[in-house]
Amino acid sequence: MTAKINQTVLIVLLFVFGACQNTKQVKESKLQVIATSDRQWTGIAVSHEGRVFVNYPKWSDNVPISVAEIVDGKTIAYPNADWNNSDNQDSFTAVQSVVIDDKDRLWILDTKNPQFIGVLESGPVLYQFNPKSNQKEKAYTFPKGVFTANSYFNDVRVDTNKEIAYLTDSGNGAIIVLDLKSGKSRRLLDHHPSTESEVDYLICDNQNWKNSVHSDGIALSPDRNYLYYTALTGHTLYKIPTTNLLNEQLSNKQIVDKVQKVMAIPATDGMLFDKKGNLWLGGLENNSINKINTNGELVQLIQDKRIRWADSFAEDKDGNIYFTTSQIHLPENLRQSYDIIRFNPKQLTEQKKSH
């Protein structure tokens, strides 16, 4: 196992250092900071109308709101202050991600695991909001066994054709499959090597971030035929046919046998397939943004010191890509403002080709 991990790390390091030599710093105009905060955010979602939503994870006592909308560069509690008041019974507790699906529905994933103390008795909740009315339309809960005492439901992708949601559990490695019509959920690939952390530290900005985080980043291929996922502390991208995740007649072994290794990748937090079929990844160890293009090639497009832990990605209707910087790897005294950064992939591609 050790030799296998070392080989993967070597492949990634060769990619990282090679890319460092061949990729020039992106000009200031290529990365556009659209909002900043003195509070740490992780998830980001952009509606079809261009509204931008973010969330603040409950990793400390100093988290006044959980979900916000960015309006004129400022954060406004979403959908209102009551939902962000932890004293209310029906309110957010510890939100980790926000996602807009193809039907323009806003999904808010509440881990119900504040400060990693363990999942509250109620269990994680996946909320569905209507951005047009700003009203909650549904709330999906999960039974014990689908979540565990130390689960941390991390990210979600929604197949709007089949009405299926896929979630990662980064606290106790697994993939969660939720039928949005029936509300039934299943826990799959539990403790499988593909959902488990590969290493127990990352070196980012010369900081040794010692941690072990399981299945985290998740992406659904545009044709909905494959689910891609990776551990945060790892360098291997996996995929599995969604037909196998949805077939309840298959045994655990039959499902496991369908897991495929895609390639070695830089350590990334979130992932996103854009409308053209490119898979966007962060590069936590060298402040970069990468993509796997439609030819299956891993390309580093941006390396910039301002990319302090690219956390989550979103795409707007014009094809612009947004990401949050959460600076998870840095001690508090070394952190700067938390940013939402936007860029145009076409401009980056054109710049790369011009050099």
C-alpha positions as CSV (number, residue, x, y, z in Angstrom):
1,M,0.0,0.0,0.0
2,T,2.8,2.4,0.9
3,A,4.7,1.9,-2.3
4,K,1.4,2.4,-4.2
5,I,0.7,5.7,-2.5
6,N,4.3,6.9,-3.0
7,Q,4.1,6.2,-6.7
8,T,0.9,8.2,-7.0
9,V,2.4,11.1,-5.0
10,L,5.4,11.0,-7.3
11,I,3.3,11.2,-10.4
12,V,1.4,14.2,-9.0
13,L,4.6,15.9,-7.9
14,L,6.1,15.5,-11.4
15,F,2.9,17.1,-12.8
16,V,2.9,19.9,-10.3
17,F,6.5,20.9,-10.7
18,G,6.5,20.4,-14.5
19,A,3.4,22.6,-14.7
20,C,5.0,25.2,-12.4
21,Q,7.8,25.6,-14.9
22,N,5.5,25.9,-17.9
23,T,2.6,27.9,-16.6
24,K,3.0,31.7,-16.2
25,Q,1.2,33.7,-13.5
26,V,-2.2,34.8,-14.7
27,K,-2.5,38.5,-15.2
28,E,-4.6,40.4,-12.6
29,S,-7.4,40.8,-15.1
30,K,-7.8,37.1,-15.6
31,L,-8.8,36.4,-12.0
32,Q,-11.7,38.6,-10.8
33,V,-12.4,38.9,-7.1
34,I,-16.2,39.5,-6.9
35,A,-16.5,39.4,-3.1
36,T,-14.4,39.1,0.1
37,S,-15.2,38.2,3.6
38,D,-13.5,38.0,7.0
39,R,-15.4,34.8,7.7
40,Q,-14.4,31.4,6.3
41,W,-16.7,30.1,3.5
42,T,-16.6,26.8,1.6
43,G,-19.5,26.2,-0.8
44,I,-20.6,28.4,-3.7
45,A,-23.6,28.2,-6.0
46,V,-24.7,30.4,-8.9
47,S,-28.3,30.4,-10.0
48,H,-29.5,30.6,-13.6
49,E,-30.2,34.3,-13.1
50,G,-26.6,34.9,-11.8
51,R,-27.4,35.1,-8.1
52,V,-24.5,33.9,-6.0
53,F,-24.9,31.9,-2.8
54,V,-22.2,30.9,-0.3
55,N,-22.1,29.0,3.0
56,Y,-20.0,29.3,6.2
57,P,-19.1,26.0,7.9
58,K,-19.6,25.7,11.6
59,W,-16.0,25.0,12.5
60,S,-15.8,27.4,15.4
61,D,-18.1,29.4,17.7
62,N,-17.5,32.5,15.5
63,V,-20.0,31.7,12.7
64,P,-22.8,34.3,12.8
65,I,-24.6,33.0,9.7
66,S,-24.5,29.7,7.8
67,V,-25.9,30.6,4.3
68,A,-25.7,33.9,2.5
69,E,-26.4,35.5,-0.8
70,I,-23.8,37.9,-2.3
71,V,-25.6,41.2,-3.2
72,D,-23.4,44.0,-4.5
73,G,-20.4,42.4,-3.0
74,K,-22.0,42.1,0.4
75,T,-23.3,39.0,2.2
76,I,-27.0,38.9,3.2
77,A,-28.3,36.1,5.3
78,Y,-30.3,33.6,3.2
79,P,-33.1,33.0,3.0
80,N,-33.5,35.2,6.1
81,A,-32.0,35.8,9.6
82,D,-34.3,33.3,11.2
83,W,-33.0,30.4,9.2
84,N,-29.5,31.4,10.3
85,N,-30.4,31.6,14.0
86,S,-29.2,28.5,15.7
87,D,-31.6,29.1,18.5
88,N,-34.5,28.2,16.2
89,Q,-35.5,24.6,15.9
90,D,-36.0,24.8,12.1
91,S,-32.7,26.5,11.2
92,F,-29.3,25.7,9.8
93,T,-26.7,24.1,12.1
94,A,-23.5,23.3,10.3
95,V,-23.8,23.8,6.5
96,Q,-20.9,22.5,4.4
97,S,-22.1,23.1,0.8
98,V,-24.6,24.9,-1.5
99,V,-25.3,23.7,-5.0
100,I,-27.6,24.8,-7.9
101,D,-28.9,22.0,-10.1
102,D,-30.0,22.0,-13.8
103,K,-33.5,22.9,-12.7
104,D,-32.3,26.0,-10.9
105,R,-33.0,24.5,-7.5
106,L,-30.8,25.5,-4.6
107,W,-29.5,22.6,-2.4
108,I,-28.2,23.3,1.0
109,L,-26.3,20.4,2.8
110,D,-26.3,20.6,6.5
111,T,-24.0,18.2,8.2
112,K,-25.6,18.6,11.6
113,N,-22.0,18.0,12.8
114,P,-20.9,21.4,14.3
115,Q,-17.2,21.6,15.0
116,F,-16.8,17.9,14.3
117,I,-18.2,17.0,17.7
118,G,-20.3,14.2,16.1
119,V,-23.6,14.2,14.2
120,L,-26.6,15.4,16.2
121,E,-29.4,13.0,16.9
122,S,-31.5,14.4,14.0
123,G,-28.9,13.4,11.5
124,P,-27.7,15.3,8.3
125,V,-30.3,17.2,6.3
126,L,-30.4,18.1,2.6
127,Y,-32.6,21.1,2.0
128,Q,-34.2,22.1,-1.3
129,F,-34.9,25.8,-1.8
130,N,-36.6,27.6,-4.6
131,P,-34.5,30.7,-5.4
132,K,-37.5,32.5,-7.0
133,S,-39.6,32.3,-3.9
134,N,-36.7,31.9,-1.4
135,Q,-38.8,29.2,0.3
136,K,-37.8,25.8,1.5
137,E,-39.6,23.2,-0.6
138,K,-38.3,20.0,0.8
139,A,-36.0,18.7,3.5
140,Y,-34.4,15.2,3.2
141,T,-33.2,13.4,6.3
142,F,-31.2,10.2,6.6
143,P,-31.6,7.2,8.9
144,K,-28.9,6.0,11.2
145,G,-26.7,3.5,9.3
146,V,-26.8,5.7,6.2
147,F,-25.0,8.3,8.4
148,T,-22.7,7.3,11.2
149,A,-21.7,9.0,14.5
150,N,-18.7,10.7,12.9
151,S,-20.2,11.3,9.4
152,Y,-19.6,14.6,7.7
153,F,-21.7,14.8,4.6
154,N,-19.6,17.0,2.4
155,D,-20.8,17.7,-1.1
156,V,-23.7,16.8,-3.4
157,R,-24.6,16.5,-7.0
158,V,-28.0,16.1,-8.5
159,D,-29.2,14.1,-11.5
160,T,-32.2,16.1,-12.5
161,N,-33.3,13.4,-15.0
162,K,-33.6,10.6,-12.6
163,E,-34.1,12.8,-9.5
164,I,-31.2,11.2,-7.6
165,A,-28.7,13.0,-5.4
166,Y,-25.2,11.7,-4.7
167,L,-23.3,12.8,-1.6
168,T,-19.9,12.2,-0.2
169,D,-19.2,11.4,3.4
170,S,-15.7,12.8,4.2
171,G,-15.9,12.0,7.9
172,N,-16.4,8.2,7.4
173,G,-15.6,7.5,3.7
174,A,-18.6,6.5,1.6
175,I,-21.0,7.6,-1.2
176,I,-24.6,8.3,-0.3
177,V,-27.3,7.8,-2.9
178,L,-30.6,9.6,-2.2
179,D,-33.8,9.0,-4.3
180,L,-35.4,12.4,-4.3
181,K,-38.8,11.0,-5.2
182,S,-39.1,8.4,-2.4
183,G,-36.7,9.9,0.1
184,K,-35.0,6.6,0.4
185,S,-31.2,6.6,0.8
186,R,-28.4,4.1,0.8
187,R,-24.8,4.1,2.0
188,L,-22.4,2.6,-0.6
189,L,-18.6,2.0,-0.9
190,D,-18.4,2.3,2.9
191,H,-14.7,2.1,3.9
192,H,-13.7,1.1,0.3
193,P,-10.2,2.2,-0.6
194,S,-11.6,4.6,-3.2
195,T,-13.5,6.6,-0.5
196,E,-10.7,6.5,2.0
197,S,-7.9,9.0,2.6
198,E,-4.6,8.0,1.0
199,V,-2.3,10.2,3.0
200,D,-2.4,11.9,6.4
201,Y,-1.0,15.3,5.4
202,L,-0.6,17.8,2.6
203,I,2.0,20.5,2.1
204,C,0.5,23.7,0.9
205,D,2.1,27.1,1.0
206,N,5.0,25.4,2.8
207,Q,2.5,24.5,5.6
208,N,2.3,20.9,6.7
209,W,-1.4,20.5,7.0
210,K,-1.7,17.3,8.9
211,N,-5.2,15.8,8.5
212,S,-6.9,12.8,7.0
213,V,-10.1,13.5,5.1
214,H,-12.0,10.9,3.1
215,S,-14.3,11.1,0.1
216,D,-14.9,14.8,-0.5
217,G,-14.9,16.2,-4.1
218,I,-17.7,14.8,-6.3
219,A,-18.8,15.4,-9.9
220,L,-21.5,14.0,-12.1
221,S,-20.6,13.6,-15.8
222,P,-22.8,15.7,-18.1
223,D,-24.5,12.5,-19.5
224,R,-25.1,11.4,-15.9
225,N,-23.5,8.0,-16.7
226,Y,-20.5,8.3,-14.3
227,L,-20.0,9.6,-10.8
228,Y,-16.5,10.9,-10.2
229,Y,-15.0,11.3,-6.7
230,T,-11.8,11.7,-4.7
231,A,-10.6,11.9,-1.1
232,L,-9.4,15.3,-0.1
233,T,-6.1,13.9,1.3
234,G,-5.4,11.8,-1.8
235,H,-4.2,12.0,-5.3
236,T,-6.4,9.4,-7.1
237,L,-9.5,10.2,-9.1
238,Y,-12.1,7.5,-9.2
239,K,-15.3,7.0,-11.2
240,I,-18.2,4.5,-11.1
241,P,-21.1,4.0,-13.5
242,T,-24.3,5.4,-11.9
243,T,-26.3,2.5,-13.2
244,N,-24.4,0.3,-10.7
245,L,-25.0,2.7,-7.8
246,L,-28.7,2.7,-8.6
247,N,-29.1,-1.0,-9.1
248,E,-30.4,-2.2,-5.7
249,Q,-30.1,-5.9,-6.9
250,L,-26.3,-5.7,-6.9
251,S,-24.3,-7.0,-4.0
252,N,-21.7,-4.8,-2.3
253,K,-19.0,-6.8,-4.1
254,Q,-20.6,-6.3,-7.5
255,I,-20.8,-2.6,-6.9
256,V,-17.1,-2.4,-5.7
257,D,-16.0,-4.3,-8.8
258,K,-17.3,-1.5,-10.9
259,V,-15.1,1.2,-9.3
260,Q,-12.5,2.5,-11.8
261,K,-9.3,4.5,-11.3
262,V,-9.2,7.4,-13.7
263,M,-5.8,9.0,-13.1
264,A,-3.5,10.6,-10.5
265,I,-4.4,14.2,-9.8
266,P,-3.3,17.1,-7.7
267,A,-5.0,17.1,-4.3
268,T,-8.3,18.9,-4.7
269,D,-11.2,19.9,-2.5
270,G,-14.2,20.4,-4.8
271,M,-14.7,19.4,-8.4
272,L,-17.1,20.5,-11.2
273,F,-18.0,19.4,-14.7
274,D,-18.7,22.4,-16.8
275,K,-21.3,22.5,-19.6
276,K,-18.6,21.6,-22.2
277,G,-17.6,18.4,-20.3
278,N,-14.3,19.6,-18.8
279,L,-13.7,18.5,-15.2
280,W,-12.4,21.4,-13.0
281,L,-10.1,20.6,-10.1
282,G,-8.2,22.6,-7.5
283,G,-4.5,22.2,-6.8
284,L,-4.2,22.6,-3.1
285,E,-0.5,22.0,-2.9
286,N,0.6,24.7,-5.4
287,N,-2.3,27.2,-5.5
288,S,-3.5,26.2,-8.9
289,I,-6.6,25.5,-10.9
290,N,-6.6,22.5,-13.2
291,K,-8.9,20.7,-15.5
292,I,-9.3,17.4,-17.2
293,N,-10.3,18.3,-20.7
294,T,-12.7,16.3,-23.0
295,N,-9.7,14.4,-24.4
296,G,-8.9,13.1,-20.9
297,E,-5.8,15.3,-20.5
298,L,-4.9,16.9,-17.2
299,V,-3.9,20.5,-17.7
300,Q,-2.9,23.2,-15.2
301,L,-4.4,26.5,-16.3
302,I,-3.8,28.8,-13.4
303,Q,-1.2,29.1,-10.7
304,D,-1.5,32.1,-8.5
305,K,-0.6,32.9,-4.9
306,R,-4.2,34.3,-4.5
307,I,-5.6,30.9,-4.9
308,R,-5.4,30.0,-1.2
309,W,-7.1,26.6,-1.2
310,A,-9.7,26.6,-4.0
311,D,-12.6,25.0,-2.1
312,S,-15.8,24.7,-4.2
313,F,-16.6,25.5,-7.9
314,A,-19.7,26.8,-9.7
315,E,-20.5,27.8,-13.3
316,D,-22.8,30.6,-14.5
317,K,-25.0,30.6,-17.6
318,D,-22.2,32.3,-19.6
319,G,-19.7,29.7,-18.7
320,N,-17.7,31.7,-16.2
321,I,-16.2,29.6,-13.4
322,Y,-16.4,30.7,-9.7
323,F,-14.5,29.3,-6.7
324,T,-14.1,30.1,-3.0
325,T,-10.8,30.4,-1.2
326,S,-11.1,28.9,2.3
327,Q,-7.4,28.9,3.4
328,I,-8.0,25.7,5.4
329,H,-4.3,24.9,5.5
330,L,-3.2,28.2,7.0
331,P,-3.0,29.1,10.7
332,E,-5.3,32.0,11.6
333,N,-2.5,34.5,11.8
334,L,-1.4,33.9,8.2
335,R,-4.9,34.1,6.6
336,Q,-6.0,37.0,4.5
337,S,-9.5,37.8,3.3
338,Y,-11.6,34.9,2.0
339,D,-12.4,35.5,-1.6
340,I,-14.8,34.5,-4.3
341,I,-12.9,34.5,-7.6
342,R,-14.3,34.3,-11.1
343,F,-12.6,33.6,-14.4
344,N,-13.5,33.0,-18.0
345,P,-12.1,29.6,-19.1
346,K,-11.9,30.7,-22.8
347,Q,-9.6,33.6,-21.8
348,L,-7.4,31.3,-19.9
349,T,-7.2,28.8,-22.7
350,E,-6.4,31.6,-25.2
351,Q,-3.7,33.0,-22.9
352,K,-2.1,29.6,-22.5
353,K,-2.1,29.0,-26.2
354,S,-0.5,32.4,-26.9
355,H,2.7,31.6,-24.8
